Amino acid sequence: MIATAEAPRPRPGDPAITPELVEDHGLSPEEYEQIRGIMGRKPTFTELGVFSAMWSEHCGYKNSKRLLRLLPTRAPWVIQGPGENAGVIDVGAGYALAFKIESHNHPSAVEPYQGAATGIGGILRDVFTMGARPVATLNSLHFGDLDRPRVRYLFSGVVKGIGDYGNCVGIPSTGGEVYFDRGYEDNPIVNAMCLGLMRKEDLIRGTAEGVGNTLMAVGARTGRDGIHGATFASEELSEGDDEASRPQVQVGDPFTEKLLLEASLELIASGHIVGIQDMGAAGLTSSGAEMAGRSGTGVEMDVARVPVREAGMTPYEILLSESQERMLVVAAAGREDAVREILEKWELEAATIGSVTASGTFRVLEAGVPVADIPALPLTEGCPTYERPGEEAEEVRSLRDMDLSHYISPPDGLESAFLAVVGSPNVASKQWVYEQYDTTVRANSIERPGGDAGVIRVPGTNRGVAASTDCNGRHTYLNPRSGAMGAVAEAARNVTCTGAVPMAITNCLNFGSPLKPHIRHQFREAVLGMRDACSHFETPVTGGNVSFYNETDGEAVYPTPVIGMIGVIEDLDTIVRHSFRDEGDAILLLGANRGELGGSEYLYAVHDGLVAGEPPDVNLATERALQRCLLAMTGRKVLKSAHDVASGGLAATLVESCLGRPRKGDGVGAAVRFDDDLPDTALLFGEDHGRVVVSCGREEEDRVRRIAADYGVPCTRIGTVTGEGAALEIETRSSTLKLALNVLNDHYFGTIPGIMSE
């Protein structure tokens, strides 16, 4: 490396720095003046690109960081909180779990297959760069209504991209959620979550420690795909963006990813490296600057030494490329050949491109000529942050205050409404989706998609990790604070229903433009709701992602704060599934029915897409008592099934408990009676929080009731499992429904395959 104190000069062919160019880079005039003050001079074009990426919303969190500091992040079991590639918690028996969720919304809106595939690739790298072997993925997918051909195209492409990439790398998909609503018409939400297990002593961080240590570019070569992807993710889309934005969407290669995964884990175990980081958003720029910033050191690199796959790439392009399957590795000085030997074994390149310095700067050369020299900390910690006042939209207030009494009576009768809700794409089985994923590869999957939460075994133990992703966008649209609280509560119920203790969350906060007052209101309220719920449940936030500017031509998606919840099961022999088991078993409801229809699937599916009313109330003390009650029941092995009540209300929960995850023709029946003094629609389709339907052997019913009483949880016998081939019979004070299982099967399992075959 040729070191020089010479300041960078404009490179031949670089455009002049003008106000228009600054604006094109997503920087305000005030931010540009701040950059000039940091530099003490005018930045070069390359330096402007570096600041643009690092100070983008995607990397710099300029409109969210102040609020995110309100979230709880610490607990005795948290090993690594926010600020690293992934959060890490202690899961017992000497093991740690690394986990994180990330968005790939904009790329998936433009190129659904590659957008989703590279989202999976990126989240895998975030986890294995911590020293953890990925063991499972989950996702949270939100699309417009499936009756539109473009939505079906996006949905199909995203699902195939997730499946193909994950299947090729060999990581099972164990759960997630899929949601359809006009609120996501032009902007799909594509969030990918990954879990990785490791021995606690194998943890490594993304740091550039040790002056004189070597920077090495590892993995795939750098191309022009994805340049300024971080900035692209920090701006609104418009109807004509598809073709124009395709160069900003990365292209994935899962076979190279598999090699990189194995090589990285071997490198970490070898002791030859002191730090490693994925070249994700902002590519080489973010990995180099962030590793230096965490360590209080500097880095110097020569882009002429970076392996490229296209001739004539400029420093600007090389630094900001987001080509996939690449790592920046800090090798201990003198160990470079050993690093190359490991990489060559896996048929991967390892090029020396620079070194760790004591300068505290992010310094870039091109064949020895300086093209960028920027203090590292202002890039990573100096991004300007904002917290502007927000205001709720009048339209939302009006919708929330709407009188729903006019919609209590279903226009075509109760049975028709029941089948409409059960057969709506949001409630219907997502088997069409997860059949495209490998859910059992590596043989550690205990609970696969279709239940309340996925469960993975901790190797060599009888311990398990449960995970769930949850968010109801309608609820957060109508009331962001209670909607976000409800997302945390539902995610906690889901893992608790399997027998897992909720431990921590990662979140992916998907919103519109933070420059708009009503979006700022949504974001602030949602963060406060998460803060309250996570504090009450003792589930700290270990990291995640903020995705703003999810709008097209000024129309924003619903505020969608997706929660990825992690729970730990100490004894897998206590695990509980969601479906009814044996004829004669008692069916009980934990919690109370309130009949809250605001933002419900019933209103949307039966009343022409209506989204209105006050969403369900969230009582955190009641939810906490329910969690503890369920854990006591599962720990004492008194339950045969447990399934929480959420979207679609009791109607959906009962049908899912009867049908389980079988194909057409299977399942068990149930005879259920409710004595609640509520309208039938409110009773059956209300989405009140704090409820779980459980079943147990008749001999255990008294024990279940006593445990519920000990925790102050209402417990009501509502019915009996009636055996294979029977019907679901529901009796209320005013109505009786008898629905044959084959009819329910057709609606529940047939909806999405039927629509997607059109």
N, C-alpha and C positions, 0 to 999 in steps of 0.2 A: 504494500500500500504506500502510495506517495503522499506524505503528509505535507501540508502547506498552510500557512496562516492567511493566505490570499483570500479576500472576500469574493464570493461568487459574482460573476458578471452576466449580463443578458447573453443568452446563447444564440448563435446565428440561427435565424428562422423563427425564433420565439416571437409571439405577438407583443405589441406594446401594452403595458398595464394601463387600462383606461377605466373610467367609471362603469362603462358597459360590460367590460370583461369581469370586473369585480362582481357586478350584479349577477352575471351569468354563472359565477362560482358560488352563488348562494350566500354572499357576504354583504352586510349592510355597509354604507359609507362609514358609520361609526366603528364597526368592527375592523374595517380596513385601516382606519387611522390608529386603532389599537395595535394592529399588526406592525405598522410603521414605527410605532413607539417601542415595541418589543425589539424590533430589528435594529432600530437606530438608522434606518435607511429604507429605501424603496425595495420591496421584495422582487426577486426574479419571477419569471413565469412558473418555473418549477416550484419555487417556494410558495407562490400563491396557490398552486394546486394542492400542496401539502397542507397548508392552513385550511383551505376549503374543505378537504376531506376530514381533517381532525376536528374542525370546528363545525362540522355538519351536525344536524340533529342526531343522526344515526350513531356517530362516534362521540360527540361532545355532550349530548344530553342538555343542550343549552336551555331548553324550555321545561325541563323536568327535574333536573338534578336537585334543585332546592326542595321540592316537594318530596322527592324520593328519600331524602335524609330523615323524613318523619317516620319511615317504616322501621319496625323492630328487626334487627339483624343479628342479634347475639343470643346464644344459649350455651350451656355447658357442652352440648353435643355438636355444636357448630365448630368445625375445624377451619373452614375457609368461607368467609362471607363475601359480599359484593366486592368487585374490583379485580377479580381474576377471570380466567377463561371459563370457569364453572365454580359453583358452590360445592362444598364438601361437608358431609356430616358423618359422625361416628354411628355405625349401625350395629356395633357389638361384635364379639368374637374376634377382635383384632382387625375387622374390616371397616373400610370407609366407603361411602357412596358419593361420587361426583355426579352432579346433575344440573341441567340448565334447559331453558326453553328460549327459542329465538324465532323471529319473524322472517318470512321471505314473501311478503305480500305483493310489493310492486313487481318484482320479477315474475311472480306467478300470474299476475294480471296480464302481463305482456306475453310471456312464453310459459304456459302452465307446466309443461313436462319438465323442462330444465329448471324453471324457477323452484319447483317443489323438490326435484332431485338434488339440486345443489344446496337447498335448505337442509336436507338430511345430511349431506356430506359435511357442511359447515358445523352442524351441531355435534356430529360424531367427533370431529377434530377438536372442538372445544373441550370435550370430555377426555379423550385419550391423551391430550397434551398435559393433563393433570397427573398422568401416570395410571389412569384407570382404564380397564378394558370395558368398552361399551357392551352392555348386556341386554338392553331393551330400548326401543323408541316408542313414543306416543305422539299424537298430533291433535291439534285443534283446528278444524277446518270450517269456515263459514262462507256460504255462497248465497247468491240470489235464488229466487224461486226456480225450481227445476223445469217449469213449463217453458222456459226460454231456451232456444237452441244454443246460444252463446254460453249460458250458464252450464248446460250439459257438457259443452266442449271444455270449459274450464275445469269442471268437476272431474271429468274423465281423465284429462291430462294430468291434473295434480295427483290423483290417486295412482295413476300408472307411474308417474315420476317417483313418488314415494316408494311404491312397491318395488319397482325395478332396481332403484339404487340400494335400498335396504336389503333386498333379497340377494343382490350380487355381493355385497360386503359380508352378508351372513349375520345380520343383527335382527332379532325378532321384533315385530311390532306387537305390543301387548295391550294396547288400549288407545283411548282418545275419544273425541267427539266430532260429530258432523252436524252442521246446523244450516238451515235454509230459510232465507227471509229476504224480502225486497230491500231491506236495509243494507244488503251487501251486493246489490245488483251488478255494479261495475267494478267493485273492488273486493275480490275474495280475500279472506283472512286465512293465511297459511302459516301456522305456527308449529314448529317441530321441537320435540323434547327428547332428550337422551339421558339414560342412566348408565353409569359405569361403576364397576366395583374394583377395589384394590385393597391390598394390605395397607394399613395406615402409614407404615414406614416408607412406602413407595411414592408418596406424594411429592410432586415436583411443581414448581411455579414458573410463570413466564417472566423471568428476570434476566437481566444482562449483568450478571455479577462478574467481578474479577477483571481489573484493568489488564489488557493484553490478551485476554481470551478471544477466541476466534468466532466471527459470525459466519455461518454457513447457510446457504440456501439449499433446501432439501426437497426432493420430490419432483413434481412435474415442472416443465419449463414454463416461463412466463410469456403470455400472449396478450393480444389486445382486447380480449373479452372481459367485460365487467369494469372497464375503466370508468372511474367516477361512479361506481355502483353505490357507494355510501351517500353521495350527494343525490343521486337518482332516487334513493330510498327516502330522501328528506325533502321531497317536493311533490306537489299534486300531479295527478295524471290528467290527461284530456282525451277525448274520444279518438283523436288521431294518433295517439302515442304508440300504438302497438308496433308498427314497423320501425318508426324512428328510434324507439328505445331498445330494440333487440340487441344492439351491440353492447348495451350496458347489462345484459343478462349473461351470467357466467354459464359455461358448459362443463358438465361434470363427467368424470370417468371413474365409476365405482371400482373397477379392477385395480386402478392405480391407488385408489383410496385404501383398499384392503392391504396392499403392499405397504403403503405408508403407515397404516395402523400398526401392523406387526413390526415394522422397522422402528417406529417411534417408541413402542413399548420396550423393544430390545435395547434401544439406545438409552432410555431412561434407566433400565435395570443395569446397564453396563457400568455406569458411573463416569462415562467419558464426557458427559455434557452437564452443564450447570443450569441451563434454561432452555425452554422450547415454547414456541407460540405459533398458532395457526396464522397464515397470511389471509385473514378473512376480510371484513369490511376495511377498505382503504389499503389492503394488501401489505406490501413491504413497508409502506409508510407507517401504518398503525402498529404493526408488530415491532418494528425497530424502535419507534418513539415510545411505545408503552413499556417495552422491556427496559429501556433506559430510564424512563420516568419512575418505574417502581423501584429501581435500584439506586437512584441518585447518581447514575453514571452517564456516560455519553456513548454514542456509537458513531463509527465512521465506516462508510461502505462505498464501493465503487460499482456503479451500475453496469459498467462495461464487463464486469466479471459475472453478472447474473445470467444464467443460462436462459436464452430466449428461443421461441419457436418461430418468430417472424423477424425478417431483416429490417433494419432501419428504425427500430424502436427508440424513441427519445427517452431521456431520463424521466420526464413527466409521465410518459406512458408506463415505463417499467415500475416506477414508484407507486402508481395508482391503479395498476392492473389488479383485478380480483380473480385472475385465473385460479382454478380450483386445485386441490390436492397439493398444496405447497406449505412448507414449514420454514420458519426461521429458527435456527438452532445456535445456541452459544456453547461451543466446545471448549473444554479445558485446554489451555495452551499445551501443545505437544501431543495431543490426542487426536489430531485431525485425521491421521491415517487410519486409526482405529475406527473412527466414525465412518470414514469412506468404506472401510472393509465391511461394516455392517450394512450400509446402504447398498453396496454392490451385491451383497448376498441376496437382497430383495429387489435387485434390478432397478435401483433408483439412483439418481444423481445426487451428489453432494459437492457443491462448489463453495470455495472460500471466497467471500465477498467483502470482508472487512474485519473490524475488531472492536472490542470494548475499550473506551477511552475514559480518561478522568475529566474530560472537558465539560461534561454536562450538556453537550449539544448533539443535535441530530445533523450529522455532516455527511453530505453526499458528493461524490466525485464522479466524473465521467472520464475514464482513462487518465486519471490523475488531475483533471481540471475541476475545480470546485463548481458545483451547480446549485448547492443548497447548504446553508449553515444556519441552523435555527436552534435556540435553546430548547431542550427537550421538555422541560416541565410546563412552559406555557402552551405547548402543543397538547399535553395530556391533562394538566390541571388548570390551565389558564383560559380555557374556553369561557367566554362571557356567558353568564347564566341570567335568566329572567324569570320573574314571577309577576305576571301582569294580572290585574283584576279581571274577574270573569263574571258573567251574568247568565242566568238560565234563560233559555229561549222561551218566548211567550207561547209558541206552538206546543211545546212539551208540557207546560203548565196546564194548558187547556185540555190536552189529551189525558193527563193524569187526573184532572178533576172531572172527567166525563162521567155522567151517570150511567152505570152499566146495567141498571135494572131492565132497560129495554131489550137487553140481549140475553136475559136469563133463559127465555124459552127458545129452544132450537127450532128453526123453521120447519124442519122435516121430521121432527120427533126425536126422542131420546136415543133410540137404537141407531138411527142414522147418524146422529152426532157422535155417538160412541165409536162407530166404525170409522167415521171421518177423522177423529182424533187419533185412534190407534193406527190408521192407515196413512196418516200424514207423514211426509218424508222426515220430519223432525223426530217423531216417535217411532216410526217403523224401523225394523231391523236394518242395521248397517252391514249385514253380512256380505252384500255385494262389494262393499269396500274392503273389509278385512280378509275376504277370501283371496284377494290379490296380494296380500302380504304373507310372508312366512312368519308364522306366530310361534313356532316351536323350535327353530334352529338353535343349536347349542344345548338343547335338552334341559334348560333351567326354567322354562316357563311353567308356572304352576296354575295360574289363572289367565286365560287368554281373552281377547276382545269379546265383548258382548255382555259382560257383567258390570258390576259397579266399579271395579278397579282391576288393573293387571297386577299380577304377583309373580315375582322372580325369586328363586332360591338363592341364598348366599352360599357359594360353593363350600362343600365339606361340612356344612352345618345343617341344622333343622330350622334355621331362621329364614325369614323372607322379607322382601321389600315390596310394598304395595304402592302403586302410583295411579293418579287420575288427573285428567285435565277437565276443567269446567268453566263455563261462563254462559249466562243467558243474556244475550245482547238486548233483547226487548226490555228486560227488567232494568238493565243499566241505562238504557235510553230514557225510560220513564222516571227513574230515580237512581242516579249514578251511585250515591252513597250506599243505599240499601241493596242495590244490585250487585255492587262489588262485595259487600259483606256476605250477600247470599251466595256468590260464587265461591268464596272461601269456605262458607258453611257447607255447601253442597259437596265440595271436594273433600272436606274432612269427613262428612257422612259416608261418602263413597269408600274411602280407605278403611274407615272404621267398620263398615258393614262386612268387610272381609276378615276382620279381627286384628287390624293393624292400628297401632298408636300413631296418630298424626304427629309428625316431627318437624317439618319445615316445608316451605314453598319456594318455588321459582315462579316469576310472573312474566307475562308478555302483554304489554299495555298498548292496545291498538285503538288509535283515535284519529280524528280528522286534524285539520290545521290548528296548531296551538296559537296562531295569530288571531283567531276569531274568539270573541268573548264567550260564546256559549260552549265552545270546545274547551276553553280553559276552565270554565265552571265544571264541565263533565269530568275533566281530568283531576282537578283538585278534590272534588267530592269522592271520586272513585278511590283515590289514594287514601283519603281519610277513612273511608269504609274498610279498605284493606288493613290499614293500621289498627283500627279498633278490633277487627275480627282476629287478626294474627296475634295481637297482644293478648286477647282473651283466651285464645286456644293454645298459646305458647308454641306457635309455629312460625319461627322467624323467617324472614326473606333472605335467601342466600345469594340472590342474583337474578338476572333476567334481562329484559329488553324492553325498550320503549319504541313503538312504531307510530310516528305521527304522519300527517299528510295523506291519510288513507281516504282520498276523495277524488272524484272525477268531475270536472267542470263545476266545482263548487259544492257538490253533493257529498257529504261525509257519510261514512259507515256509522252504524251504531257504535257508541263507546263500548269497547270489548276488552275488558281487563281479564285475560285468561289466566287461570290459576293452575299451576302444576303442583299437586300436593304429593308429598312423600310420607309414607307410614312404615313402621317396622313391626313385623310379626315375630315374636320371640319363639313361638313353637308352631310350625306349620301343621301340626296335627290338630290345631284348633281352628283352622281356616274354615270360613263359611261361604257358601255359594249363594247366588241370588235367586235360584229357582226352587219351587216347591218340590218335595221329594216323594213322600209315601202317603197312600190313602189312609185317611183317618187322622192325619196330623192336624193339630190346631193351628189356626191362622189368627194372629193378633196384630193389632196396630199399636205401635209405640208413638206417643204424641197425640195431639188433639187436632180435630178438623175445624177449620175456620171458614172454609169456602172462599178463599181469596182468588178472584178471577182476573185481576189486573195483569195485563201483559201475557195472558195465558195462550197456550196452543189452541184451546177451545175457541177463543175469540178469533184467532187468526184462521183456523181451518174451517170453522163453521160460519163465520160472519164476514166473509169476503176480505180477509187480510187485515182485520181490525187490530190495531195495536193501541191500547188505551187502558186507563184506570191506574190506580195505585198498585204497584207490584207488591208481592207478599212481604209482610213484615218479617224482620229477622231479630229474634231474641237470643242474644249471644249466651246468656246464662242458661236458657233452656237447651240450646244446642250443645253446650258443654256438658250438661247433665246427661243428655242423650248419648253423647260419645262415651262417657264413663259407664253408663248403663250397658250399652252394647258390648263394650270391652269386658265388663264383668260377665255378661252372658256367654260371650264366645270363649272366654278363658275357662269357664266352668263347663263348656261343651253342652249347653242345654238347648242350643238352636240348631235347626236343620237348614234354615235359609234366612237371609236378611237382605232386603232390597229397599233402598231409600225412595221416597216420593219426590218427584221433581217435575220435569216437563211432561205434560199430559195428565198430571195428577194421579189419583188413585186408579183411574181407569187404566192408564199405561202401566203402572206398577203391578196391578193384578194380572194383566195380560202377559207381561214379561215374566212374571213369576210362574205362570201356568205354562208358557211355551218354552222358556229357557232359551237355549241356542240351537234347537234341533232344526231339521228340515221339515218340510210339510208332512203332517200326519202324526207327529209325535206330540208329547206334552201331557200334562195332567190337568184335570179339572178342579174346580173349587166351587163351593156353595158359600156365599157371603151375604151377610145382612148388616145394614147400618141403621141405627136408631137416631141418628143426629137430626136435629130440627133445622135442616138446611134445604134449600132448593136442590133438586137432583143434580142439576148442572154444576152448581157450586160445590156440592159434595164430591161428585165423581171427577170433575175436571179442575177444581181449584188446585193451585200449585203452592199451597202453604208450606213453609219450611218447617223443620223440626219434626219430621215424621218418617218412620221406617216400618214397613210391613215385614213381620217375621213369622216363621212357622216352627213348630216343635212337636215332639211326640206328646200324646195325651198325658203320659206319666210325668212330663216335665212342665206342664202348664202352670202348676202352682208355684214351682221354683222360679219360672220366668216372671210371674206376677210379683213374687216377693222381692226379687232383685229390682224390678222396676220401681216398686214402692220405696225401697231403700234409697234410690236416687231421685225420688220425687218425679218420676216420669209417668204420665198417664199410660195405662195399658188396658186395652179393650179387646176381648175376644170378638172377632168379626166373622169367623167362618171355619170351614173344614176343607181339607184337601180331599177330593172325591175320586181320585184314581185316573188311570189311563183311559183315553177315549171319551171322557165325559165332556161336559160343557162348563163354561163359566156362568154361574147363576148369581145374579146380584139382586137383592131385595132392599128397597128403601121404604120409608114411610108411605110413599105415594106411588111407587113403580116397581115392576119386576122385569128384569131382563134375563133372557136365557140365550146365550151365544155359543153355538157349536164351535169346537176347537178348530175344525177344518175351515170354517168361515174366518175365524180370527187369524189362522195361519195365512190364508190368502191375503188378507189385508196387511198383516204385520210383515210377513216375509216377502210378499209379492210386489209391494209398492215400488221400491227403488229399482229392482230389476226390470219391472214393467215399463217404467218411465225411460230408463236408459236404453231399452231396446227399441224405442220409437225411432 
